[in-house]
């Protein structure tokens, strides 16, 4: 049981650290370069994908069922992200289409990261 949970938690932690770094760089670029909103939205999706991919790519245990554990990690990443967003502003409107797109991007990133992990 701990052979699965600890690597999953480390993977999620690494994903969130990378997200914070990437989003910080993106915020700086937005400030300095005055990027268009459509480009910023695309780059935010890229950050989610890259963070989930990298978090599962460097997970060095769980050599079997990597597809499943990567998918699960991406979904957990989304659920924590969604819960944190909801906690910060519970009265905000939830865009179901965008939420499903973010879930798909996170799940795909985690799945591919798990499949290509070493």
C-alpha atoms as a printed R data frame, in Angstrom:
    type eleno elety resid chain resno       x      y       z
1   ATOM     1    CA   UNK     A     1   0.000  0.000   0.000
2   ATOM     2    CA   UNK     A     2   2.731  2.517   0.908
3   ATOM     3    CA   UNK     A     3   4.629  1.436  -2.203
4   ATOM     4    CA   UNK     A     4   1.897  3.142  -4.196
5   ATOM     5    CA   UNK     A     5   0.729  6.006  -1.994
6   ATOM     6    CA   UNK     A     6   4.110  7.582  -1.231
7   ATOM     7    CA   UNK     A     7   5.207  7.756  -4.882
8   ATOM     8    CA   UNK     A     8   1.793  9.130  -5.830
9   ATOM     9    CA   UNK     A     9   2.075 11.861  -3.187
10  ATOM    10    CA   UNK     A    10   5.650 12.670  -4.272
11  ATOM    11    CA   UNK     A    11   4.469 12.853  -7.866
12  ATOM    12    CA   UNK     A    12   1.689 15.254  -6.918
13  ATOM    13    CA   UNK     A    13   4.057 17.356  -4.816
14  ATOM    14    CA   UNK     A    14   6.527 17.616  -7.694
15  ATOM    15    CA   UNK     A    15   3.690 18.533 -10.052
16  ATOM    16    CA   UNK     A    16   2.538 21.359  -7.793
17  ATOM    17    CA   UNK     A    17   6.052 22.691  -7.264
18  ATOM    18    CA   UNK     A    18   6.594 22.733 -11.023
19  ATOM    19    CA   UNK     A    19   3.199 24.375 -11.520
20  ATOM    20    CA   UNK     A    20   4.116 27.136  -9.096
21  ATOM    21    CA   UNK     A    21   7.432 27.716 -10.867
22  ATOM    22    CA   UNK     A    22   5.934 27.654 -14.360
23  ATOM    23    CA   UNK     A    23   3.010 29.883 -13.389
24  ATOM    24    CA   UNK     A    24   5.429 32.318 -11.756
25  ATOM    25    CA   UNK     A    25   7.421 32.512 -14.980
26  ATOM    26    CA   UNK     A    26   4.189 32.920 -16.930
27  ATOM    27    CA   UNK     A    27   3.037 35.739 -14.637
28  ATOM    28    CA   UNK     A    28   6.370 37.509 -15.117
29  ATOM    29    CA   UNK     A    29   6.125 37.076 -18.892
30  ATOM    30    CA   UNK     A    30   2.561 38.383 -18.808
31  ATOM    31    CA   UNK     A    31   3.717 41.437 -16.878
32  ATOM    32    CA   UNK     A    32   6.721 42.166 -19.087
33  ATOM    33    CA   UNK     A    33   5.454 41.116 -22.517
34  ATOM    34    CA   UNK     A    34   1.764 41.984 -22.198
35  ATOM    35    CA   UNK     A    35   0.647 38.706 -23.739
36  ATOM    36    CA   UNK     A    36  -2.829 38.264 -25.210
37  ATOM    37    CA   UNK     A    37  -5.420 36.548 -23.056
38  ATOM    38    CA   UNK     A    38  -5.901 33.719 -25.557
39  ATOM    39    CA   UNK     A    39  -2.159 32.960 -25.491
40  ATOM    40    CA   UNK     A    40  -2.092 33.079 -21.697
41  ATOM    41    CA   UNK     A    41  -4.973 30.580 -21.501
42  ATOM    42    CA   UNK     A    42  -3.141 28.242 -23.861
43  ATOM    43    CA   UNK     A    43   0.051 28.565 -21.824
44  ATOM    44    CA   UNK     A    44  -1.836 27.792 -18.607
45  ATOM    45    CA   UNK     A    45  -3.058 24.546 -20.163
46  ATOM    46    CA   UNK     A    46   0.533 23.828 -21.228
47  ATOM    47    CA   UNK     A    47   1.685 24.391 -17.636
48  ATOM    48    CA   UNK     A    48  -0.914 21.923 -16.328
49  ATOM    49    CA   UNK     A    49   0.105 19.349 -18.925
50  ATOM    50    CA   UNK     A    50   3.857 19.811 -18.359
51  ATOM    51    CA   UNK     A    51   3.533 19.673 -14.568
52  ATOM    52    CA   UNK     A    52   1.474 16.470 -14.637
53  ATOM    53    CA   UNK     A    53   3.750 14.909 -17.246
54  ATOM    54    CA   UNK     A    54   6.936 15.739 -15.328
55  ATOM    55    CA   UNK     A    55   5.481 14.675 -11.985
56  ATOM    56    CA   UNK     A    56   4.711 11.202 -13.307
57  ATOM    57    CA   UNK     A    57   7.736 10.931 -15.554
58  ATOM    58    CA   UNK     A    58  10.081 11.108 -12.565
59  ATOM    59    CA   UNK     A    59   8.090  8.717 -10.386
60  ATOM    60    CA   UNK     A    60  10.518  5.826 -10.088
61  ATOM    61    CA   UNK     A    61   8.341  3.172  -8.514
62  ATOM    62    CA   UNK     A    62   5.096  1.569  -9.630
63  ATOM    63    CA   UNK     A    63   6.687 -0.028 -12.681
64  ATOM    64    CA   UNK     A    64   3.517 -1.913 -13.505
65  ATOM    65    CA   UNK     A    65   0.222 -0.245 -14.435
66  ATOM    66    CA   UNK     A    66   2.031  3.026 -15.143
67  ATOM    67    CA   UNK     A    67  -0.815  4.096 -17.437
68  ATOM    68    CA   UNK     A    68  -3.343  3.749 -14.608
69  ATOM    69    CA   UNK     A    69  -1.203  5.441 -11.941
70  ATOM    70    CA   UNK     A    70  -0.367  8.311 -14.281
71  ATOM    71    CA   UNK     A    71  -4.053  8.791 -15.070
72  ATOM    72    CA   UNK     A    72  -4.932  8.672 -11.376
73  ATOM    73    CA   UNK     A    73  -2.205 11.165 -10.532
74  ATOM    74    CA   UNK     A    74  -3.434 13.590 -13.206
75  ATOM    75    CA   UNK     A    75  -6.980 13.283 -11.886
76  ATOM    76    CA   UNK     A    76  -5.859 13.906  -8.305
77  ATOM    77    CA   UNK     A    77  -3.894 16.925  -9.504
78  ATOM    78    CA   UNK     A    78  -7.070 18.301 -11.075
79  ATOM    79    CA   UNK     A    79  -9.220 17.528  -8.024
80  ATOM    80    CA   UNK     A    80  -6.868 19.369  -5.666
81  ATOM    81    CA   UNK     A    81  -6.604 22.260  -8.120
82  ATOM    82    CA   UNK     A    82 -10.400 22.395  -8.442
83  ATOM    83    CA   UNK     A    83 -10.924 22.191  -4.663
84  ATOM    84    CA   UNK     A    84  -8.393 24.960  -4.028
85  ATOM    85    CA   UNK     A    85 -10.026 27.165  -6.664
86  ATOM    86    CA   UNK     A    86 -13.453 26.528  -5.166
87  ATOM    87    CA   UNK     A    87 -12.190 27.224  -1.629
88  ATOM    88    CA   UNK     A    88 -10.759 30.564  -2.719
89  ATOM    89    CA   UNK     A    89 -14.044 31.722  -4.291
90  ATOM    90    CA   UNK     A    90 -17.020 29.459  -3.543
91  ATOM    91    CA   UNK     A    91 -19.467 31.815  -5.276
92  ATOM    92    CA   UNK     A    92 -17.633 31.803  -8.619
93  ATOM    93    CA   UNK     A    93 -19.428 30.352 -11.604
94  ATOM    94    CA   UNK     A    94 -18.102 26.958 -12.638
95  ATOM    95    CA   UNK     A    95 -17.548 26.578 -16.359
96  ATOM    96    CA   UNK     A    96 -18.181 22.858 -16.899
97  ATOM    97    CA   UNK     A    97 -16.629 22.807 -20.368
98  ATOM    98    CA   UNK     A    98 -13.404 24.427 -19.200
99  ATOM    99    CA   UNK     A    99 -13.287 22.194 -16.111
100 ATOM   100    CA   UNK     A   100 -13.604 19.070 -18.255
101 ATOM   101    CA   UNK     A   101 -10.912 20.378 -20.590
102 ATOM   102    CA   UNK     A   102  -8.550 20.978 -17.667
103 ATOM   103    CA   UNK     A   103  -9.359 17.498 -16.314
104 ATOM   104    CA   UNK     A   104  -8.531 16.034 -19.726
105 ATOM   105    CA   UNK     A   105  -5.265 17.962 -20.025
106 ATOM   106    CA   UNK     A   106  -4.156 16.943 -16.516
107 ATOM   107    CA   UNK     A   107  -5.163 13.316 -17.060
108 ATOM   108    CA   UNK     A   108  -3.401 13.160 -20.417
109 ATOM   109    CA   UNK     A   109  -0.240 14.709 -18.991
110 ATOM   110    CA   UNK     A   110  -0.191 12.299 -16.073
111 ATOM   111    CA   UNK     A   111  -0.939  9.306 -18.276
112 ATOM   112    CA   UNK     A   112   1.804 10.107 -20.795
113 ATOM   113    CA   UNK     A   113   4.249 10.893 -18.009
114 ATOM   114    CA   UNK     A   114   3.499  7.543 -16.386
115 ATOM   115    CA   UNK     A   115   3.792  5.661 -19.671
116 ATOM   116    CA   UNK     A   116   7.166  7.202 -20.562
117 ATOM   117    CA   UNK     A   117   8.598  7.079 -17.030
118 ATOM   118    CA   UNK     A   118  11.787  5.177 -16.419
